[in-house]
Amino acid sequence: MDSNGRKEITVNGIRYALWKEDAGSAQAQVTACEDFEGDAVIPEEVEGHSVRSLAPYAFSAKRIESLSLPRTLEKAGKYVFYRCFSLKKLCFTDSFTDIGAGAFTGCRLEELEIDFYQGEQSCLKFIADEIRYALRVTLRYHRPDGRIETARVVFPEHYEEAVENTPARIVETRYHGAGGYYRQSFYNKELNYPEYDSLFPLALAQEEEEILADIASYRLRFPYRLEKQAEERYLEYLTGHMAQTGRQNVLREDMDMLRFFGEKRLWDKKALIYAVETASEEKKPEMLAYLMEQKRRLFPSTKKIFDL
C-alpha cells in the first residue's frame, strides 16, 4: 500500500488498484492483464472495492478472446484495448458510458452484448463508429417488472477510400458499404430501430448475402420495435434466400435460429435439403437429426398408388 492508501493486487490474472475516496467509497480499477488467454470475467467487487474503471492500455496487446465487464463499471481509459487482436466479444451494461480515445485501435471486435437497466442509452454508437468491420450486437432491456426484451442487430462493414482526382488536384473520399449509414441510426445515444430497419433496401444494393441474411433473420427472430412494413420486407428477403441462410446457420451450429425457421415455416424444400446435406457433410449429427425431422414434418413424402 502506498502513502495515498492505494494498493495493487492480482486476481485470476487481472491486476487491480484499490483505494478509498474521500467520501469513503471503496473503488477498484483494472490496471493490467497478466498473461491471460481466452475468456475473462471482471467481477463487480474485489476485496469489497467496487470495480468502476479500466486504466489506459489495461488490455493492450493481450490474447483475451471474450471479456465480460461488470454492471458497476463506468469508464475506460484511452487505448484500453489497443492492438488486442484476439478480442472478438465484449459484454457490458448501460452503466459503461465513458470510453477514452483510441480504445479499440487495432481491434477486430465481432460481437457485443449489452444489458440495459436504466433506459436505452449506451455507448454502442461510439464503439460501432470505432469498429469498421461487421459487428453483431445483442441488446437486452431489463424492465422493472422482471421482463427482458431482446433485440439483435448487425452493423455491416464500411470503410473509406481516399481517391486522388488528378485534374482537379483534390483528394476525394469515397465510402464503401452500407455500414456507415447503419452507424448513423442513433438518436441521443439510443438505437433508432425504425431508422435502422429503413436502411435494408440500401443494404440490398451494397452488402453480401451473408450479412443481409443475418440482418433479416435477427430482426425477425427478435422483433423489438419491428414495424409491419419492415417485417414484410425482411420476410420477403428470407423466403427468397433460405438456401444460403440455412447453410450459414448450420455451419455456425445455431440450432435456435434453425428452430425459428421451422416454427415460422420459412423453409422451402430445396433449402431444407441443402441444409440437410450441409449438416451431413460437416458431420453434425444432432443438427442433421433435427433437420431430417423438419423435412419429414414440412415436406412429407407421398406414396404412389397404382390402380390395377
C-alpha positions as CSV (number, residue, x, y, z in Angstrom):
1,M,0.0,0.0,0.0
2,D,1.4,3.4,-0.9
3,S,1.2,6.7,1.1
4,N,-2.1,7.5,-0.5
5,G,-3.7,4.3,0.8
6,R,-3.7,2.7,-2.7
7,K,-2.6,-0.9,-3.2
8,E,-2.5,-3.3,-6.1
9,I,-3.4,-7.0,-6.1
10,T,-3.7,-9.6,-8.8
11,V,-6.7,-12.0,-9.0
12,N,-7.0,-14.6,-11.7
13,G,-4.5,-12.9,-13.9
14,I,-6.1,-9.5,-13.7
15,R,-4.3,-6.7,-11.8
16,Y,-6.4,-4.2,-9.8
17,A,-5.6,-0.9,-8.0
18,L,-7.7,-0.5,-4.8
19,W,-8.3,2.7,-2.9
20,K,-10.9,4.7,-0.9
21,E,-12.3,8.1,-2.0
22,D,-12.6,11.0,0.5
23,A,-16.3,10.3,0.8
24,G,-15.4,6.8,1.9
25,S,-16.4,4.8,-1.2
26,A,-14.1,1.9,-1.9
27,Q,-13.1,1.7,-5.6
28,A,-11.1,-0.6,-7.8
29,Q,-9.6,-0.1,-11.2
30,V,-8.4,-2.8,-13.6
31,T,-4.8,-1.7,-14.3
32,A,-3.4,-4.6,-16.3
33,C,-3.9,-8.1,-17.7
34,E,-1.1,-10.5,-17.0
35,D,-0.6,-13.4,-19.4
36,F,-4.3,-14.1,-19.7
37,E,-5.7,-16.0,-22.6
38,G,-9.3,-16.9,-23.6
39,D,-12.4,-15.6,-21.8
40,A,-12.2,-13.2,-18.9
41,V,-15.0,-12.0,-16.5
42,I,-14.3,-8.9,-14.4
43,P,-16.2,-9.1,-11.0
44,E,-18.3,-6.3,-9.6
45,E,-16.1,-6.2,-6.4
46,V,-12.6,-7.1,-5.4
47,E,-11.9,-7.2,-1.6
48,G,-15.0,-5.1,-1.0
49,H,-14.0,-2.5,-3.6
50,S,-16.4,-1.7,-6.4
51,V,-14.8,-2.2,-9.8
52,R,-15.5,1.1,-11.5
53,S,-13.0,1.7,-14.3
54,L,-10.3,0.3,-16.7
55,A,-7.0,2.0,-16.8
56,P,-5.5,3.2,-20.1
57,Y,-3.8,0.3,-22.0
58,A,-5.1,-2.2,-19.4
59,F,-5.7,-4.9,-22.0
60,S,-3.3,-3.7,-24.6
61,A,-1.9,-6.5,-26.9
62,K,-3.3,-9.3,-24.7
63,R,-4.8,-12.5,-26.1
64,I,-8.2,-12.3,-24.5
65,E,-10.9,-13.5,-26.8
66,S,-14.0,-12.6,-24.8
67,L,-14.4,-10.1,-22.0
68,S,-17.4,-9.5,-19.7
69,L,-17.5,-6.3,-17.8
70,P,-19.5,-5.8,-14.5
71,R,-22.6,-3.7,-14.0
72,T,-20.5,-1.4,-11.7
73,L,-18.1,-0.4,-14.5
74,E,-18.5,3.2,-15.7
75,K,-15.4,4.2,-17.7
76,A,-12.3,3.0,-19.6
77,G,-9.1,4.9,-20.3
78,K,-7.6,5.7,-23.7
79,Y,-6.3,2.8,-25.8
80,V,-7.6,0.3,-23.3
81,F,-7.8,-2.4,-25.9
82,Y,-5.0,-1.2,-28.1
83,R,-3.8,-4.0,-30.5
84,C,-5.9,-6.5,-28.6
85,F,-6.1,-8.6,-31.8
86,S,-7.8,-11.7,-30.3
87,L,-10.7,-9.8,-28.7
88,K,-13.8,-10.9,-30.5
89,K,-16.6,-10.4,-28.0
90,L,-17.3,-7.7,-25.4
91,C,-20.2,-7.8,-22.8
92,F,-21.1,-4.8,-20.7
93,T,-24.1,-2.8,-19.4
94,D,-25.5,0.7,-19.9
95,S,-23.5,1.9,-16.9
96,F,-20.4,1.8,-19.1
97,T,-20.6,5.2,-20.8
98,D,-17.2,6.9,-20.7
99,I,-14.6,5.5,-23.1
100,G,-11.2,7.1,-23.9
101,A,-9.9,7.9,-27.3
102,G,-8.5,5.1,-29.4
103,A,-9.9,2.4,-27.1
104,F,-10.4,-0.1,-29.9
105,T,-7.5,0.8,-32.2
106,G,-6.1,-2.4,-33.7
107,C,-9.2,-4.5,-32.5
108,R,-11.4,-6.6,-34.7
109,L,-14.4,-7.0,-32.4
110,E,-17.2,-9.2,-33.9
111,E,-19.8,-9.3,-31.2
112,L,-21.2,-7.1,-28.5
113,E,-23.8,-7.9,-25.7
114,I,-25.3,-5.0,-23.8
115,D,-27.6,-5.2,-20.8
116,F,-29.8,-2.2,-20.2
117,Y,-31.1,-1.4,-16.7
118,Q,-31.6,2.4,-16.8
119,G,-33.2,3.1,-20.1
120,E,-32.0,2.7,-23.7
121,Q,-28.9,4.9,-23.8
122,S,-25.5,3.3,-24.2
123,C,-22.0,3.7,-25.7
124,L,-23.0,1.4,-28.6
125,K,-22.7,4.2,-31.2
126,F,-19.2,5.1,-30.1
127,I,-18.0,1.5,-30.3
128,A,-19.7,0.9,-33.7
129,D,-18.0,4.0,-35.1
130,E,-14.6,2.8,-33.8
131,I,-15.0,-0.7,-35.4
132,R,-15.3,-0.6,-39.2
133,Y,-15.8,-4.4,-39.5
134,A,-19.2,-6.1,-39.4
135,L,-20.5,-6.1,-35.8
136,R,-23.2,-8.3,-34.4
137,V,-25.0,-6.8,-31.3
138,T,-27.4,-8.3,-28.8
139,L,-29.3,-5.8,-26.7
140,R,-31.2,-6.9,-23.6
141,Y,-33.6,-4.4,-22.0
142,H,-34.3,-5.3,-18.3
143,R,-37.7,-4.0,-17.3
144,P,-38.8,-3.1,-13.7
145,D,-41.3,-5.9,-13.7
146,G,-38.6,-8.5,-14.4
147,R,-39.2,-8.9,-18.1
148,I,-36.3,-8.9,-20.5
149,E,-36.9,-7.7,-24.1
150,T,-34.2,-8.6,-26.5
151,A,-33.1,-7.2,-29.9
152,R,-30.3,-8.4,-32.1
153,V,-28.8,-6.3,-35.0
154,V,-25.9,-6.2,-37.4
155,F,-23.8,-3.2,-38.4
156,P,-22.3,-4.1,-41.7
157,E,-18.6,-3.4,-42.5
158,H,-17.7,0.0,-44.0
159,Y,-14.6,1.8,-45.0
160,E,-13.3,5.0,-46.6
161,E,-11.0,5.3,-49.5
162,A,-9.0,8.4,-50.5
163,V,-9.0,8.7,-54.3
164,E,-7.0,11.4,-56.0
165,N,-8.7,13.5,-58.6
166,T,-5.6,14.5,-60.6
167,P,-7.1,17.0,-63.0
168,A,-8.8,18.9,-60.2
169,R,-5.8,18.4,-57.8
170,I,-8.0,17.3,-55.0
171,V,-8.4,14.1,-53.0
172,E,-11.9,12.7,-52.8
173,T,-13.2,10.4,-50.0
174,R,-15.3,7.5,-51.2
175,Y,-17.4,5.4,-48.8
176,H,-17.9,1.7,-49.3
177,G,-20.6,-0.5,-47.8
178,A,-23.9,0.4,-46.0
179,G,-22.3,0.2,-42.6
180,G,-21.7,3.9,-42.4
181,Y,-25.4,4.6,-42.8
182,Y,-26.3,2.0,-40.3
183,R,-24.0,3.6,-37.8
184,Q,-26.0,6.8,-38.0
185,S,-29.3,5.2,-36.9
186,F,-29.0,6.6,-33.4
187,Y,-30.7,9.4,-31.6
188,N,-29.5,10.7,-28.2
189,K,-27.3,7.6,-27.7
190,E,-30.3,5.3,-28.4
191,L,-30.6,2.9,-31.3
192,N,-33.5,4.1,-33.5
193,Y,-35.0,0.8,-34.7
194,P,-37.3,2.2,-37.4
195,E,-34.4,4.2,-38.8
196,Y,-32.2,1.1,-38.7
197,D,-34.9,-1.0,-40.5
198,S,-35.4,1.6,-43.2
199,L,-31.9,1.1,-44.4
200,F,-32.4,-2.5,-45.6
201,P,-33.1,-1.5,-49.2
202,L,-29.8,0.3,-49.3
203,A,-28.1,-2.7,-47.8
204,L,-29.6,-4.9,-50.5
205,A,-27.7,-2.9,-53.1
206,Q,-24.3,-2.9,-51.3
207,E,-24.0,-5.9,-49.0
208,E,-23.2,-9.6,-49.4
209,E,-25.9,-12.3,-48.9
210,E,-24.4,-13.5,-45.5
211,I,-24.8,-10.0,-43.9
212,L,-28.3,-9.5,-45.5
213,A,-29.5,-12.8,-44.2
214,D,-28.3,-12.0,-40.7
215,I,-29.9,-8.6,-40.6
216,A,-33.2,-10.0,-41.7
217,S,-33.2,-13.2,-39.6
218,Y,-32.0,-11.4,-36.4
219,R,-34.7,-8.7,-36.7
220,L,-37.4,-11.3,-37.3
221,R,-36.4,-13.6,-34.5
222,F,-36.0,-10.7,-32.1
223,P,-38.7,-8.2,-33.4
224,Y,-38.1,-5.5,-30.8
225,R,-39.9,-2.4,-32.2
226,L,-40.2,-4.0,-35.6
227,E,-42.8,-2.3,-37.7
228,K,-45.1,-4.2,-40.1
229,Q,-43.6,-2.9,-43.3
230,A,-40.1,-3.7,-42.2
231,E,-41.2,-7.2,-41.1
232,E,-42.7,-7.9,-44.5
233,R,-39.5,-6.7,-46.2
234,Y,-37.3,-9.0,-44.1
235,L,-39.7,-11.9,-44.7
236,E,-39.6,-11.4,-48.4
237,Y,-35.8,-11.4,-48.4
238,L,-35.5,-14.6,-46.3
239,T,-38.1,-16.6,-48.2
240,G,-36.1,-15.9,-51.4
241,H,-32.7,-16.7,-49.9
242,M,-33.3,-19.6,-47.5
243,A,-30.7,-21.9,-49.1
244,Q,-27.7,-19.7,-48.2
245,T,-29.3,-18.5,-44.9
246,G,-29.9,-22.1,-43.8
247,R,-26.4,-23.2,-44.7
248,Q,-24.7,-20.4,-42.8
249,N,-26.6,-21.2,-39.7
250,V,-25.8,-24.9,-40.0
251,L,-22.1,-24.0,-40.3
252,R,-22.4,-21.8,-37.2
253,E,-24.3,-24.5,-35.3
254,D,-27.1,-22.1,-34.5
255,M,-29.8,-24.5,-33.5
256,D,-32.0,-21.8,-32.1
257,M,-32.1,-20.0,-35.4
258,L,-32.8,-23.2,-37.3
259,R,-35.7,-23.9,-35.0
260,F,-37.0,-20.4,-35.6
261,F,-37.1,-21.0,-39.3
262,G,-39.1,-24.2,-38.7
263,E,-41.5,-22.5,-36.4
264,K,-42.2,-19.8,-38.9
265,R,-42.3,-22.3,-41.8
266,L,-39.7,-20.3,-43.7
267,W,-38.1,-23.3,-45.3
268,D,-38.7,-24.3,-48.8
269,K,-38.0,-27.9,-49.8
270,K,-34.8,-27.1,-51.8
271,A,-33.3,-25.0,-49.0
272,L,-34.1,-27.6,-46.3
273,I,-32.5,-30.4,-48.4
274,Y,-29.4,-28.2,-48.8
275,A,-29.2,-27.7,-45.1
276,V,-29.5,-31.4,-44.5
277,E,-26.7,-32.1,-46.9
278,T,-24.5,-29.4,-45.2
279,A,-25.1,-30.9,-41.8
280,S,-24.2,-34.3,-43.2
281,E,-21.0,-33.1,-44.9
282,E,-19.9,-31.2,-41.8
283,K,-20.7,-34.2,-39.5
284,K,-23.1,-32.5,-37.2
285,P,-25.3,-35.4,-36.1
286,E,-27.6,-33.5,-33.7
287,M,-28.3,-30.9,-36.3
288,L,-28.8,-33.4,-39.0
289,A,-31.3,-35.3,-37.0
290,Y,-33.3,-32.2,-36.3
291,L,-33.3,-31.1,-39.9
292,M,-34.3,-34.5,-41.1
293,E,-37.3,-34.4,-38.7
294,Q,-38.2,-31.0,-40.1
295,K,-38.0,-32.3,-43.6
296,R,-40.4,-35.1,-42.8
297,R,-42.7,-32.7,-41.0
298,L,-42.8,-29.9,-43.6
299,F,-42.4,-31.9,-46.8
300,P,-43.7,-35.5,-46.1
301,S,-43.0,-37.9,-48.9
302,T,-46.1,-39.2,-50.8
303,K,-46.5,-42.8,-51.8
304,K,-47.6,-43.5,-55.3
305,I,-50.7,-45.6,-55.7
306,F,-51.2,-47.6,-58.9
307,D,-54.7,-48.8,-59.9
308,L,-54.7,-52.3,-61.4
